[in-house]
Amino acid sequence: MLIRIIGVVALCLALVHGFIAPNVVVDRTSITMMVKRPQLKAAKKANRRRPKKKMPADIFRKAPSFDVEPHLYDGRPPEYEVVSDGSDDFDKNGHIEAVLARLAAQDEYDNTNEKEEAEILAAIRFPDPAQALVQTSKKFSNA
């Protein structure tokens, strides 16, 4: 009996041992901390190796003039062309009043179709939350 218990414990330890992470310790002396010739980063290397301005022509060179607005060139076609001038007797306020009067004469134009709206409401079981509450309360009171 004792041999069986020892065997079961050994088997359990073997199974559990497979799920335990190995205890790996890195020795700090194995990490290299100092280098005799370290590598430069890319930006530092590029700045050191870029061409320098040594000649007076390079030092005092005038910057090139860039065309800031290339769409504004000489000899381009006009953007806007006036076809006809407005009349001098145009009354802006009178025109606004006429437009407002025409809008008021439409008498709240309604763009809904009653037949389609009735079909939509028939397809919806409870179009109104209050109606839904009444219908559900009737359903539970009848049961």
Buried (B, 14 or more C-beta within 10 A) or exposed (E): EEEEEEEEEEEEEEEEEEEEEEEEEEEEEEEEEEEEEEEEEEEEEEEEEEEEEEEEEEEEEEEEEEEEEEEEEEEEEEEEEEEEEEEEEEEEEEEEEEEEEEEEEEEEEEEEEEEEEEEEEEEEEEEEEEEEEEEEEEEEEEE
